[in-house]
Amino acid sequence: MTHIPKRFILVDDDVLNNILTKMILKKSFDEVHINVFTVPEDGLEFMKSQPSHNKPNGKIILFLDINMPSLSAWEYLEAFELLDASIKERYDIYILSSSVDPKDINRAKENFHVKDFIEKPLKKEILLNMFGS
């Protein structure tokens, strides 16, 4: 178990995947704090609403699904790009998707804000490789 990172945001319309991801995060990290949004616009509003003076220890990790009904990951990332730099610097974004389309994987890896593409479901081994043991 590790202590960092402690804060996660899940933006995914798939409720079952969110439950599984939360379980994996809680089993992988101590004192984890997770915000879940099934509506992408709510996730963006949450990010905008966090006070800039209340900076978390370490980055907040955002797991973002690609295919959602109201806003795709690509549209979400376009909206994220328009946020103030003081907000953007607080987040590390990972695409968490069941897509195996090479176009999606390449598009994620080419986006400046996306750290990596992770295939669903999230696994503890992946987290430990990402953040250390």
Summary of the structure (lengths in Angstrom):
residues: 133
radius of gyration: 13.8
end to end distance: 6.2
largest distance: 39.8
contacts: 377
relative contact order: 0.20
helix: 41%
strand: 23%
